Amino acid sequence: MTQHIPKLSLGKGLANPEAKQVFLAKLRDTAHTYGFLYLEDHGIDQTLIDDVLKLSRQFFTLPEEQKLDIAMVKSPYFRGYNRAGLEHTRGKPDWREQVDIGPEQEALTIDQNSPTWQRLIGPNQWPSALPELKSTILKYQEAVAALGIKLTELLAESLGQDRDVFAPVYTPAPNQLLKIVRYPGRAAEEGNQGVGAHKDSGFVTILLQDKVGGLQVEGENGWIDAPPVRGTFVVNMGELLELASNGYLRANVHRVVSPPSDSDRLSVPFFFGANLSATIPVLTLPDTLKAQVRGVTQDPNNPLFRDVAKNYLKSRLRSHPDVARAHHADLLDAAERERKVASAY
C-alpha cells in the first residue's frame, strides 16, 4: 500500500472548540506517525507567497558575480549565497544553490569569554541587484514565524500540555533560518543528491514548494514522495520536539532528489527553532501517550544535545566548512572529528 503524507486544514481545525479537539488529535497522530504533514488554510496570503517565489526565481537568474557579492563565506554569521555543491550533508555535497537568511540583527560585541552561540548573531547579506528581495522576504519571514509559534503551541496542546509550555524556550528571540533554494537539474549519471538524508534540528520546518517535486520522506516501506500542492505548506517536526517529547513526536528523515536535467526545483524552507541560549526540557506526557513513547533516536555520528546552541552550531560548522575555516577555525577541532555527517538545517 502506497503511503501518503496527510493533509490538515488549520482554518477548519480551529473553527470551533469541537473542531479543534478533532484537529489536535489528528495533528498529534500525524506528527507521531509521519513527522510530516501538508497544511492548508494556513492564513498566509497567497499573493505574498507568489511574490516570494517570483523574487527568488529572479535572484537565481542574476549573473553569478552578482550572486557572489553576497557569498556566505564573507559572513561569520552563516548568512548569504552558496553555489551548488558547497553545503554538505553526511559528508557529501548537496546539489543546490541557495541563500541563507536569518533574523535581521546587529552583531553582538563579543570577547573570548562570550558564549560561542553569540557568534551567530548578526546581519543578513542582501543582493544590491535585487533590492526588493529584502522587504518581501522579511515580511514573509515574519508571517511564517508567527505560524511557527502557532503550530508549536498547537503541538504542545495536542500532547496535553499548556499551549505556552515551549515559550520560555523560544523567547525572547527564537532562532530562525529561511533559505531560498534552487536545485539545478542533473543527468542520472551525475548523481541525485539535491540534499542528502537528514533531520531538521528546530521545532518545526515550514516548507514552501514551487512546481517541481523532489522531496521524499522516510516511510515504513521506503521513501514517500511529497510533491508540491499549491496553497499548502509541508510542515515537519524537528529534533527539538523529538527531544522534548522523548521521541513521541517524530523528527523524520527526509531528502531531496535532484530534478531531471531539463528542469530545476525551487523551494523556500523556514526553520523555527529555540532561543540559542536555551536548554530543551523533557515533557511529562499523559499516561495514554507514554505507552507510545519511542525514545530519542540516537545516531553515534550525529549526537543530539539538549543545549540548543551546541546542536545548532555543530550543524552550521559541519554544513559549511568553508565558512567555518574562514571565521571559526578555533572551534573546528571537535567538529572535524565528526565531519562524516551534517545537518541541512
ABEGO torsion letter per residue (X at the ends): XBBBBBBBBAAAAAABAAAAAAAAAAAAAAAAAAGBBBBBGAGBBAAAAAAAAAAAAAAAABBAAAAAAABAAABAAGBEBBBBGABBBGGBBBBBBBBBBBBBBBBBBBBAABBAAAAABEBBBBBAABAAAAAAAAAAAAAAAAAAAAAAAAAAAAAGBBAAAAAAAAOABBBBBBBBBBBBBBBAAAEABABBBBBBABABBBBBBBABBGBBBBBAAEBBBBBBBBGBBBBBBBAAAAAAAGGABBBBBBBBBBBBAABBBBBBBBBBBBBAABBBBBBBBBAAAAAABAEBBBBAABBBBABAAAAAAAAAAAABAAAAAAAAAAAAAAAAAAAABBBAX
